[in-house]
């Protein structure tokens, strides 16, 4: 069921449907299930939730009507990856909670208390039609960045829909920098921290072992236990084909890992491996020029080749103003048909 709607007319957006009983009539209606747009469609909202949408939908008595005048009405956009609510002005440290480079904590960090629903990026993205978003932390002083959340972009103070919804970690060049300077160190540190968390969960680690100089803190161990058992999805930023394959191999030792790969610039080179592993990916479809040596295989056909191979692919806005311009996702999706092959 469609939960929220984007009206193309600013006049209609001035009459929000949230917590109201309202019917939008005479709309060029997109349901969101892949079907063709419906001319003269109707959407009925009761108590702020869509209860009916389509052609020939009856409007209940007493419900306020808004005539869309044939303009587009669509479901709200879900941004599959963002930093909205964590950043107001990138260059102003006091308004930027994306990273925590000087903390001794890592996986245990929870972004929820840092989110600012009144920040201008929330309003800007809402005006672009984004109504839900997955927000991930940028980084910490250690390998794991912390726990992200699912949020809504309504005009109120209750922004968090689901806290601690994911754990984020970067491999490749970014991970190497945190782990000691090499990919070998990255994979070793990842394994050792998960093994430490597993030991903690089994009760073989006492609290005395979790001082400031420990590999991870107790809060980090608590968060990583949820990753090990598959309760919390692990979003992994990884681009190089060889790194992608090695990340997939981590499930040989930690079989319950619920992986979601972010970036995957060279994913088309290992599309069969990704499809066989049944691991979904978030890609930036217009990435066609390498910005680093781990993206030498960049091509706009990446998303299409992955989809053809049987990989579940979603569009993510990252490396491209992921706090302010999540509406770019529609432009990315619109450009997919051309380079898909």
C-alpha positions as CSV (number, residue, x, y, z in Angstrom):
1,X,0.0,0.0,0.0
2,X,1.3,3.4,-0.9
3,X,2.0,5.4,2.3
4,X,2.8,8.9,1.0
5,X,2.3,10.8,-2.1
6,X,4.2,13.5,-4.1
7,X,2.0,16.0,-6.0
8,X,3.8,17.8,-8.8
9,X,1.8,21.0,-8.2
10,X,3.1,23.2,-5.4
11,X,-0.4,24.3,-4.7
12,X,-1.4,20.8,-3.8
13,X,1.6,20.2,-1.7
14,X,0.5,23.1,0.4
15,X,-2.4,20.9,1.5
16,X,-0.5,18.0,3.1
17,X,-2.4,14.7,3.6
18,X,-0.7,13.8,6.8
19,X,-3.1,13.0,9.6
20,X,-6.0,14.2,7.5
21,X,-8.9,12.6,5.6
22,X,-8.5,13.7,2.1
23,X,-9.2,12.5,-1.5
24,X,-7.1,13.6,-4.5
25,X,-9.1,13.2,-7.6
26,X,-8.5,13.7,-11.4
27,X,-4.8,12.7,-11.1
28,X,-2.4,11.2,-13.5
29,X,-1.7,8.5,-10.9
30,X,1.3,6.2,-10.6
31,X,0.7,3.3,-8.2
32,X,4.3,2.3,-7.9
33,X,3.9,-1.3,-8.9
34,X,5.3,-0.9,-12.4
35,X,1.9,-0.6,-14.1
36,X,1.1,2.2,-16.5
37,X,0.0,5.6,-15.2
38,X,-3.8,5.9,-14.5
39,X,-5.6,8.9,-16.1
40,X,-8.2,10.4,-13.9
41,X,-7.1,8.4,-10.9
42,X,-8.2,8.9,-7.3
43,X,-6.3,8.5,-4.0
44,X,-8.1,8.3,-0.7
45,X,-6.2,9.1,2.5
46,X,-7.7,8.4,5.9
47,X,-5.9,9.4,9.1
48,X,-2.8,10.3,7.1
49,X,-2.5,6.9,5.4
50,X,-3.5,5.9,1.9
51,X,-6.4,3.4,2.0
52,X,-7.3,3.3,-1.7
53,X,-5.7,4.4,-5.0
54,X,-6.6,3.7,-8.6
55,X,-9.3,4.2,-11.2
56,X,-12.9,4.4,-10.2
57,X,-12.2,4.7,-6.5
58,X,-15.2,6.0,-4.6
59,X,-14.7,9.0,-2.4
60,X,-16.3,8.5,1.1
61,X,-18.8,11.1,2.2
62,X,-17.4,14.0,4.2
63,X,-13.9,13.6,2.9
64,X,-12.3,16.8,1.6
65,X,-11.5,16.6,-2.2
66,X,-8.5,18.1,-3.9
67,X,-8.7,18.2,-7.7
68,X,-5.2,17.4,-9.2
69,X,-6.2,18.8,-12.6
70,X,-4.6,16.0,-14.4
71,X,-1.2,16.5,-12.8
72,X,1.1,13.7,-11.6
73,X,0.6,12.0,-8.3
74,X,3.2,9.4,-7.3
75,X,4.4,7.5,-4.3
76,X,7.0,9.1,-2.2
77,X,10.6,8.3,-3.0
78,X,12.6,6.1,-0.7
79,X,16.3,7.0,-0.7
80,X,18.2,3.8,-0.3
81,X,21.3,5.4,1.0
82,X,21.9,8.9,2.5
83,X,23.2,11.1,5.2
84,X,20.2,13.3,5.5
85,X,19.7,14.7,9.0
86,X,23.3,14.3,9.9
87,X,24.6,17.3,7.9
88,X,23.5,20.8,7.7
89,X,26.6,22.6,6.2
90,X,29.4,20.2,5.2
91,X,32.2,22.6,5.9
92,X,30.9,23.7,9.3
93,X,32.0,21.1,11.9
94,X,29.3,22.0,14.4
95,X,26.6,21.1,11.9
96,X,28.2,17.9,10.6
97,X,27.6,14.6,12.5
98,X,28.5,12.4,9.6
99,X,31.8,11.2,11.0
100,X,33.2,10.6,14.5
101,X,37.0,10.4,13.9
102,X,38.2,10.9,17.5
103,X,35.9,8.6,19.4
104,X,37.1,5.2,20.8
105,X,33.8,3.7,19.9
106,X,32.9,2.3,16.4
107,X,30.2,-0.3,15.7
108,X,28.3,0.8,18.8
109,X,27.7,4.3,17.6
110,X,24.0,5.0,16.9
111,X,23.2,7.9,14.6
112,X,19.6,8.4,15.9
113,X,20.4,11.0,18.5
114,X,22.4,13.1,16.0
115,X,19.6,13.4,13.4
116,X,18.1,16.8,13.0
117,X,14.6,16.7,11.5
118,X,14.5,20.5,11.4
119,X,17.6,20.8,9.3
120,X,17.2,22.4,5.9
121,X,18.4,19.3,4.0
122,X,15.3,17.4,5.3
123,X,13.0,20.1,3.9
124,X,14.9,20.3,0.6
125,X,14.7,16.5,0.1
126,X,11.1,16.4,1.1
127,X,10.3,19.0,-1.5
128,X,12.1,16.8,-4.0
129,X,9.7,14.0,-3.2
130,X,11.8,12.0,-0.8
131,X,9.6,10.7,2.0
132,X,11.7,7.9,3.5
133,X,15.4,7.3,3.7
134,X,18.0,4.9,4.9
135,X,20.7,7.0,6.7
136,X,24.2,5.5,7.3
137,X,27.0,7.0,9.3
138,X,30.1,8.2,7.5
139,X,32.9,6.8,9.6
140,X,34.6,6.5,13.0
141,X,38.1,6.2,14.3
142,X,38.0,2.5,13.7
143,X,36.9,0.2,10.8
144,X,33.2,0.0,11.6
145,X,31.3,3.3,11.2
146,X,28.3,2.6,13.4
147,X,24.6,2.0,13.2
148,X,22.3,3.7,10.7
149,X,18.5,4.2,10.8
150,X,15.4,4.2,8.6
151,X,13.8,7.7,8.8
152,X,10.9,9.6,7.4
153,X,11.0,13.2,6.2
154,X,7.8,14.5,7.6
155,X,7.6,18.0,9.1
156,X,7.8,16.9,12.7
157,X,10.3,16.0,15.4
158,X,9.7,12.2,15.2
159,X,12.1,11.4,12.4
160,X,13.3,7.9,13.2
161,X,11.2,5.1,11.9
162,X,13.6,2.3,12.8
163,X,16.8,2.9,14.8
164,X,19.9,0.7,14.6
165,X,18.6,-0.7,11.3
166,X,22.0,-1.4,9.8
167,X,25.7,-1.5,10.5
168,X,28.1,0.3,8.1
169,X,31.7,-0.6,7.2
170,X,34.0,0.4,4.4
171,X,36.5,-1.9,2.8
172,X,38.8,-1.0,-0.1
173,X,41.0,2.1,0.2
174,X,38.9,3.7,2.9
175,X,39.0,0.6,5.1
176,X,42.7,0.2,4.5
177,X,43.3,3.7,5.9
178,X,41.5,2.8,9.1
179,X,43.0,-0.7,9.5
180,X,46.6,0.2,9.1
181,X,47.3,0.8,5.4
182,X,46.5,-2.4,3.5
183,X,43.6,-4.6,2.5
184,X,45.2,-7.5,4.4
185,X,45.0,-5.5,7.6
186,X,41.4,-4.5,6.8
187,X,40.1,-8.1,6.4
188,X,42.1,-9.2,9.5
189,X,40.7,-6.4,11.6
190,X,37.2,-7.2,10.5
191,X,37.5,-10.8,11.4
192,X,39.2,-10.2,14.7
193,X,36.5,-7.7,15.8
194,X,33.7,-10.0,14.9
195,X,35.5,-12.9,16.7
196,X,35.9,-10.7,19.8
197,X,32.2,-9.9,19.7
198,X,31.4,-13.6,19.3
199,X,33.6,-14.4,22.3
200,X,31.9,-11.7,24.3
201,X,28.5,-13.0,23.4
202,X,29.5,-16.5,24.6
203,X,30.5,-15.1,28.0
204,X,34.2,-15.9,27.7
205,X,35.2,-12.2,27.8
206,X,34.9,-10.3,31.1
207,X,34.1,-6.6,31.4
208,X,37.6,-6.1,32.7
209,X,39.0,-7.0,29.2
210,X,37.0,-4.1,27.6
211,X,39.0,-1.1,28.7
212,X,39.9,1.9,26.6
213,X,42.7,0.0,24.9
214,X,40.6,-3.0,23.9
215,X,40.2,-3.8,20.2
216,X,36.5,-2.9,20.5
217,X,34.4,-1.6,23.4
218,X,31.5,-3.3,25.0
219,X,29.0,-1.2,23.1
220,X,30.7,-2.2,19.9
221,X,30.6,-5.8,20.8
222,X,26.9,-5.6,21.6
223,X,26.3,-4.1,18.1
224,X,28.5,-6.6,16.3
225,X,26.7,-9.6,17.9
226,X,23.6,-8.4,16.1
227,X,25.6,-8.4,12.8
228,X,27.0,-11.9,13.4
229,X,23.6,-13.4,14.0
230,X,22.0,-11.7,11.0
231,X,19.7,-9.5,13.0
232,X,21.3,-6.3,11.8
233,X,22.1,-6.0,8.0
234,X,25.7,-5.1,7.3
235,X,26.1,-2.4,4.6
236,X,29.5,-2.7,3.1
237,X,31.1,0.0,0.9
238,X,33.2,-1.9,-1.6
239,X,34.1,-1.1,-5.3
240,X,37.0,-3.3,-6.6
241,X,36.0,-6.6,-8.1
242,X,38.6,-8.5,-6.0
243,X,37.4,-6.9,-2.8
244,X,33.8,-7.7,-3.6
245,X,34.7,-11.4,-4.0
246,X,36.6,-11.4,-0.7
247,X,33.7,-9.7,1.1
248,X,31.4,-12.5,-0.1
249,X,33.8,-15.1,1.2
250,X,33.4,-13.7,4.7
251,X,30.1,-15.6,5.0
252,X,32.1,-18.8,5.0
253,X,33.2,-17.9,8.5
254,X,30.1,-15.8,9.5
255,X,27.3,-17.5,7.5
256,X,24.5,-15.5,9.0
257,X,25.9,-12.1,7.8
258,X,23.1,-10.2,6.0
259,X,25.2,-8.3,3.4
260,X,24.2,-5.3,1.4
261,X,27.0,-4.0,-0.9
262,X,27.2,-0.3,-1.5
263,X,29.1,1.2,-4.5
264,X,30.1,-2.0,-6.3
265,X,31.6,0.0,-9.2
266,X,33.3,-3.1,-10.6
267,X,30.4,-5.4,-9.7
268,X,29.7,-6.2,-13.4
269,X,33.0,-8.1,-13.4
270,X,31.8,-10.5,-10.7
271,X,28.1,-10.4,-11.4
272,X,27.8,-14.2,-11.4
273,X,29.4,-14.4,-8.0
274,X,27.0,-11.7,-6.6
275,X,24.0,-13.4,-8.1
276,X,25.0,-16.8,-6.7
277,X,25.5,-15.3,-3.2
278,X,22.1,-13.6,-3.4
279,X,23.5,-10.4,-2.1
280,X,21.7,-7.1,-3.0
281,X,23.6,-4.1,-4.2
282,X,23.2,-0.3,-4.2
283,X,24.8,1.3,-7.2
284,X,25.3,4.8,-8.6
285,X,24.2,4.2,-12.2
286,X,26.0,7.1,-13.8
287,X,29.5,6.3,-12.4
288,X,31.5,5.8,-15.6
289,X,34.8,7.4,-14.8
290,X,37.2,6.0,-12.2
291,X,38.0,8.3,-9.3
292,X,40.5,5.9,-7.8
293,X,42.4,2.7,-8.7
294,X,39.7,0.6,-7.2
295,X,37.2,1.9,-9.8
296,X,39.2,1.3,-13.0
297,X,36.3,-0.8,-14.3
298,X,33.7,1.9,-13.9
299,X,31.0,1.8,-16.6
300,X,27.4,3.1,-16.9
301,X,26.4,-0.4,-17.9
302,X,27.2,-1.8,-14.4
303,X,23.6,-1.7,-13.1
304,X,22.2,-3.3,-16.3
305,X,24.8,-6.1,-16.4
306,X,24.2,-6.9,-12.7
307,X,20.4,-7.0,-13.2
308,X,20.7,-9.3,-16.2
309,X,22.9,-11.6,-14.2
310,X,20.1,-11.9,-11.6
311,X,21.4,-9.5,-8.9
312,X,18.9,-7.4,-6.9
313,X,19.9,-3.8,-7.7
314,X,18.8,-0.5,-6.2
315,X,19.9,3.1,-6.9
316,X,21.8,4.9,-4.1
317,X,22.9,8.5,-3.8
318,X,26.5,8.4,-2.5
319,X,29.6,10.2,-3.5
320,X,27.2,12.8,-4.8
321,X,25.9,15.1,-2.0
322,X,24.1,12.3,-0.2
323,X,22.8,14.7,2.5
324,X,21.2,17.4,0.4
325,X,20.4,16.0,-3.1
326,X,18.7,12.6,-2.6
327,X,16.2,13.6,-5.3
328,X,19.0,12.8,-7.8
329,X,17.9,9.2,-7.4
330,X,15.1,9.9,-9.9
331,X,17.6,11.2,-12.5
332,X,19.8,8.2,-12.0
333,X,16.9,5.9,-12.5
334,X,15.7,7.8,-15.5
335,X,19.1,7.4,-17.2
336,X,19.2,3.6,-16.6
337,X,17.3,2.5,-19.7
338,X,20.0,3.9,-22.1
339,X,23.2,2.5,-20.6
340,X,21.5,-0.7,-19.1
341,X,23.0,-3.0,-21.8
